[in-house]
Each structure stands twice: as C-alpha cells, then as structure tokens.
Amino acid sequence: LVQELRYKIDGLLSETGLYAKIRELIQEVTAGEDENDQITKATLARLVSSVEQPPKHEEEDMYREGDFPMALLGGNGNLEKSATKLALKVEILGAVGLAGEAAEAITKGVAMGIKAHVGFNGQRGETGLVRASAEPAVQGSFLFEIEQPLPTNEASWRSVLSRPASMVRFYLTRERIQQQSSLIINRRDLCATTILDWRQALLRPGEAVEIPLTPIGTDAALESGLGEVSSVLHIILDVVALGGDDEDTLETPFDDEAVRREMNRCRSAKAQAARRFFLYAKQWWTDYAHRLSADNTPPRSVQLFARDEANELRCACSFIWPLRATGRGLDSPRHCARFVSLLALEKDPGVGGSGDSQPWQTPLAFMARRAGDVCDHALLLCSLFLGFGLEAYVALGEMRCDGQTQPHAWVLTFSTDESTGNQKAAAWESTTGRRTSLLPLDPETARRYDSITALFNHEIFLANVQTSHLLVDGISLDLDDDRLWKSIDSTELGLLLGGGPQHPMPYIPAIADIALLPPIHPSAIDIETELRTLIQRRRLEDHGLLTVWDPELSYMLSPALVAYEHTKLTGQALGNDDFADAIKRHVPKGHCFKGFPTCFPHLQPTRMITALLRAELSADVIATAGDHVRHAIRIRIFSYAEGVSACWVMIAVRYLNPSQPLVTQDNAVPPPPTAAPPPPVAAKR
C-alpha cells in the first residue's frame, strides 16, 4: 500500500510540473555563482532527478550488475550520462474492454493477473503484474533509445525518420496465479497485441491516446461473441533528448505534414515490397514443385510463410534475427541451448482445440509468454546462435517418435574441422539442448531425425530438391549447390525484410524500466524447507510414516546435482567418483541407498511434489519404509538469462533391510543424466 501511494504521489508531482519548477528554482538561485557553487548546483539537480524516480524495491540493487531479469541475454540498459541521445518515452496508462476478463467476470473464474510488455528498436520492458479485470490498471513508463548521438540537422533527422524498423509493439499477457508467499505463475497466455509507429509521438507529443488492441487466441473468439466489447490501450508517447541529468522535450526541424508524408512513404514501401515478394514466391513455388515432379519426387512440406501470434502472414526468415548477449546471462552457445530448453514447451489449443496449424511466435512474444511449441524454441535458439557468430539455420523436416514420423523443427550449425578442413554439421534439439553430429552422421542423430525439407535463417531460405530427403540416404549438405538446394533470391528477401527485423528484437533492456521491479524468487533453502514439509505430510497422511532427515547425507548430494547440470550444459559427463565414494563411506554397513534426481524449469514446490509423487521411482523413494530409515533432499538452482532457472532436486533414502541379499555399491549412485533423469538404484553394504 505504501509503495503504491509513493508511486501515485510521484505521478502527481510529475503531472503538475513541480519537478520542473524545482529545477527552475535551482537555476535561479545558483545563477552567477562560482565554480564550487556550480558543482553544488549539479549535485542538487541530480538529487531532484533521483527523487523523481519512483522508489526502488529493497532488493533491486542485487540485479544491477548485468543480471537484471528483464534483459534477455543480460545487460543493465543504463544511460551513459555523458552522452546525448534521442529517446522515445512510452507511458502505459491502462487498458479497457479486455474480452477475456469480461468472460472471467461472468463465469467467476480463478484469480488472474495481467501484465503489459512493450518492445521497440531492440529494447523491451514490462509493467508489474496487476489483478485482472475488464479494465486492468497496467501502468508503466519506459525510455527507449532511438538514436545516438542526437540528430543536429535536417538531414540527420530525415535519416532517423526514414528507417523501416520504426514500430512499437505492445503485448498483454494473462497469468493464472495463486496467492501464497508470493504470486506464483501457473500459466501465461498472450491475450492481446497492438503495433504503433513511433513517429506518432512527433504528431501528438505528450498526449494521451487510445490504440485498439487485437485479441489473440481464445480472446479473439470471446470478443467475436461479445460484440459490445472493444479493447483499447491507453498510452502517452513523447520524443525526448537525454543527456547529462536532464530529460528535455525536442523541437524538430519539420512540420507535422512532413512526418505524415514520411510515414505514408514507409508504409507504402513496405506494402509494395511485400506484394513483390509474394508474387516472386508464387513463381518460386511453381518452379520448386516442377523440379520435384520432374524427378518423380512426392510433394514435400516446405513452409515459406507462417502466421505470427497476431495472425499476420509473414516470410519464415522474418522470424529470425541475430540476438547478441549484452550482459553475462548467457556466456556461450551451449548456455543458449540450455536456456532455450528450459522455456516451457506447450501448445495453445485454442477454443475446443480448434486451429489446424500452430502460429509461430516472434522472439518478443515468445519471451513475453515464456512458453511455445518446438518451432518457437528453434527460432529463438537459431537467433541466439547467429548472435554468437555461428553459421546457424532452422531445419524443417520430420523426426521419429514411437515408431512414427511427425513434422519437426530443430537447429543446424556448420563449422570446419581444423585438422582435416572438412565441413562439420551439428544438430541441436532446441527443446532439450542436446547436440549431436549430423556430418558425419551420428547414430543417435539418424535414430531421431528422419528428413530435412528446408533450411533457413534471416538471410537465406533453402528448399531440399534432392531425390531423397532422408538422412539415412545420405543427403548432401552442400548448400552452395543449386542442383540440390533451391534458394530464395537474396535480393528479393533483402527488399522484404528491409535490412532489419520487422518487429523489435528483445535483446537489450529499455533505457529506464521505471515501473519494473525484479521478481522475488525463492532460494534453494526455501524450496528445500517447503519440500521437506510436503514430503513429511504425505508420508504421514498416505502411509502413516514419520520422517527422519539425514542432514549429512543431504549435503553430500550437492556434487551430483552439479555434475548433472554440467552434463546437460556440455553434453560431457562429469566424473562423480568422489561423490560415489562419499556415499559409500556414509551409508552404514547393511543399509540400502536409493536416490532419484530430476530437474524442474520452475521454482514451485507444490508442483514439484505433485510430479515426484506421480512418478513411480521417486514415489518409491518417498514412501520407503523399514528400519533406520533416513531421508535426504538437496536443491541446486542454476540461473540463466531472463530469470530462467534449472532447479535440480535429488531425494534419497538410506535404510536397514536385512531381508535383501547383499550387493555391491558400485552402482549405488545415479549416474549423470543423458536424455532423461536416471532411475534410482538400490544398493546394500
């Protein structure tokens, strides 16, 4: 309540112009003073600027050194105070008429939260989570860099105005929440989006405007059923100059009519490029189909176009753009693969499971939702690999699953063997982070991936026109041979994409996330404590058993969890001889030991215990009965960019069971995981 009151007071002072009046007073009082007084003047000005910022969260400082959760791939987004920049100021004031929330109000649904996300020019930010309603009070203020240095003449201003990637993208997400020690996210869905040309800020600077929202997914069906509902987002846009300690409004060297002409010109050029590419693509597809039929090759699924989250039909290449890690959230391509694999894999079934094809999500929408299908994972992973300078492509084809083939997408990277000079290719499964060799062909790759029909990134689209597209038939990966791979003309593709992404790419945080506070994540100790309580309760209620914990054994489980994450990250097993020896020494003679490790991509103990009780092997460890039974548990959290974490949990038990025959303890410790967590192994001294 106090925090909310302080924000409202700050907003009132800003709206009434009191901060500006204080600055004017400082200027008046310190005018004509000597150098020392001028230093005092600068200090006072900085003091006013610091007071003008809303109060920080008490734990905010811990995120300042490149670990701020809003920065996909790190970065703190702070301004260089000595620089002068042109910036876009975006203030979100609230939303009205959300169809999904109107339906929730009618059906008295579960507690929900709403959050707004905004992206522009490679930067992004998000508001705090507010209670969902038909008119949610989502509010936030952000500064996005447009140009550095500040344009100083008409030519430089026109250069800024004429850039094609000039749209601000807004998303609203809905989260099912439950009130515990903190708000816990169960599921996050996109419910609405809109796009706005930033140059609108030059036409109506500082004015509150309404922009219509386009409902997404189930909300689209709900809005069509609730005809009177029309959702809008209330915002304020302004263009300001940033430098030193002040934020100043601008006077541009042209009138409103010139801005409108430039906006119309860019809009017309984009439409013309899209029309030209569509006509080219129709002819390209005709030629491609003819080449296949000439070789008596059956038709193949090659997806040159896909619909995005807003139902806009776009070229597949426009979903990819190099994303560079600006901080220390992701240190290598392998960290990127692990990070993407931890994002939730799911599909939005729509209303009643309707929808023939799953839309692809842009990186901004994917990170706003924090969940997507296999194509979304592959698109993001390829973009991250390109940012690290790798030759990376999204591969479309088929994979084998339970003896059948199904459409699939994954990532290919190419490199050169330094010893032989031969080309190498690796297949990366974006949903698991696992890397296998494609060239030369690894047996595991051949078992998993069946065929490749197309490869693409932000610059190239290639369709496989070889007689066979099956990996086992030894398809050629010589991408420069146009007899084997039919490519999209790079000039046509360049005209369509305009030399840059069509939507803002979320790899740098906003300059100032004024309304953003870092989330409070539970620590490993907190999760461990809660899981102990839950395990004790279930053993007592379900089996009438008391639980005794072995703190020494719990401590000894840590090295195993580190080894498991290392294996997931690098694909190489880390030796666990020391760990195995420690367990052997600790477990008394005549006792059995069982351990079960698993990894969760979330930090929610209630969901963890549900999964552990559902799995037969972990449930067996929890329900162990006998003499001298001692349980152990250890949690280890490995943090990546965006606040994404891999939470390893290992539960173990030792107990006396003289009825079982003696066995050696060579396999008493679960080995590091490969594709899945290992099963527990019982042993006895």
Secondary structure, 3 states (H helix, E strand, C coil): CHHHHHHHHHHHHHHCCHHHHHHHHHHHHHCCCCHHHHHHHHHHHHHHHHHHCCCCCCCHHHHCCCCCCCCCCCCCCCCCCCCEEEEEEEEEEEEECCHHHHHHHHHCCCCEEEEEEEEECCEEEECCCEECCCCCCCCEEEEEEEECCCCCCHHHHHHHHCCCCCEEEEEEEEEEEEECCCEEEEEEEEEEEEEEECCHHHHCCCCEEEEECEECCHHHHHHHHCCCCCCEEEEEEEEEEEECCEEEECCCCCCHHHHHHHHHHHHHHHHHHHHHHHHHHHHHHHHHHHHHHHCCCCCCCCCCEEECCCCCEEEHHHHCCCCCCCCCCCCCHHHHHHHHHHCEECCCCCHHHCCCCCCCCCHHHHHHHCEECHHHHHHHHHHHHHHCCCEEEEEEEEEEECCEEEEEEEEEEEEECCCCCCEEEEEEECCCCEEEEEECCCHHHHHHEEEEEEEECCCCEEEECCCCCEHHHCCCCCCCCCCCEEECCHHHHHHHHCCCCCCCCCCEECCEECCCCCCCCCCHHHHHHHHHHHHHHHHHHHHCCCCCECHHHHHHCHHHHHHHHHHHHHCCCCCCHHHHHHHHHHCCCCEEEEEEEEEECCCCHHHHHHHHHHCHHHHHHHCCCCEEEEEEEEEEEEECHHHCEEEEEEEEEEEECCCCCCCCCCCCCCCCCCCCCCCCCCEEC
